[in-house]
Amino acid sequence: MSESTNTQSVSQERKIVTEVPGPKSVALHERRNKVVSTGIGTALPVYIEEAHGAILRDVDGNQFIDCGSGIGVTTIGHTDEKVLEAAIAQAQKLTHSLITVTPYESYVKVAEYLAKYTPVEGPVKSMLVNSGAEAVENAIKIARRYTGRPGVAVLECGYHGRTMLTATMNHKAVPYTAGFGSRASDIYRAPNSYPLHDGLTGEEAAKRTIKFLEKTVSAGDLACVIAEPVQGEGGFIVPADGYWETLGKWCRENGVLVIADEVQSGIVRTGTVYASEQLGIKPDMVTTAKGIAGGFPLSAVTGRAEIMDSCPPGTLGGTFAGNPIACAAAISVFEQIESDNLLDEAKRIEKVFGGGLRELKEKHPAIAEVRGLGAMLAIEITKPGSLEPDAELTKAVIGYAAQNGVLLLNAGLYDNVLRFLPSIKLTDELISEVLTVLDEAFNEAGA
Ligand code: PLZ
């Protein structure tokens, strides 16, 4: 390990030494407000200087337990030693080439790993890009080209990105599309399976989805159904058992491709490499991003070879797509899935963190449900005795936690879901600290 990375200086402990945000963060925020667009929001204005494992350290020396991982990116932990070693070694050899000009091996190796791990049956091929939205855009281009059909079905509560096509696919108009002009065409939003709210079995919910698609679009005009196996921004919604068996069968019978958007749920996050494996989804294509390269920007579209090869040379690409340093980092992540039993770690988090959250639910009537898989867990917060969302309480809990050294994020159509996306390096001791802070936060709010 090169000395210059010095990541071990961030101890795996929570430590608050100033007010939050501290004076240096406040000063940086003033500078930022002069030169950074207001369109770029900030969940917690503490400026991070260093991070390692499950801990963020800000410029004032405060240390936070990171339950956000930069929205599900640093699944393997911040500044993971092996990822850094691989990236540094690659940076010293080749930082950019561009696969469509002069190819390089690491791109091919990432595609080989994707072929091994993505839950798509038969021979599969991939293409690499930079962000989740870019992967989703390309998946849709390819699905339309392969099927010759324009329609794209998304689900209620879904989220797919911030470019105009992907933003149109998001359920929420505010903040994603409202005021930004014409939206993309041929996007249809079908009912999802949301067990806490709809009370339907998976089969019933799937029949409702299918009925909507048949009536509103007609299968013959539909290129794909694209959905997140566990809906992320929508509130970590896990569909009822059997939802995908019924919906997937209908898609196959009607030549409609199933695209699993695993940008948030993929790469170890849910305790399997891809969440589709646990939910009975048999996707024709999969999008991967976030956790794939341990903090470097990389994303992928992987699909049945026949579908991926419906695009002739030159029709897909992008200047920075599949950057060699990001590819080297991704290879290290893939290597560690087996060598370091990463899946077991995600399952440990589900057991310890999930178990602790269920205990909290017994004490605090505002917690309507604990749900999620692996290190992708959430609680939905409602007015006690009802399913009415309580965004205010959710915000208060997040605020209390931040003051006490725990970074939490919200989610959900009504901002009333607390989501936990920690790194799998989060120890049992740190989990128990998070649970204590949460307990205090609910007590403080009298909920
Ligand atoms: N698909 C399932 O979760 C990104 C959004 C962060 P990009 N989710 C975090 C924000 O507020 O901008 C996401 C996702 C799913 C696609 C995307 C888009 O991935 O890498 O942000 O483009």
Boltz pocket constraint, residues with backbone or C-beta under 6 A from the ligand:
constraints:
  - pocket:
      binder: B
      contacts: [[A, 71], [A, 130], [A, 131], [A, 132], [A, 133], [A, 134], [A, 136], [A, 159], [A, 160], [A, 161], [A, 162], [A, 228], [A, 232], [A, 233], [A, 261], [A, 262], [A, 263], [A, 264], [A, 265], [A, 289], [A, 290]]
      max_distance: 6.0
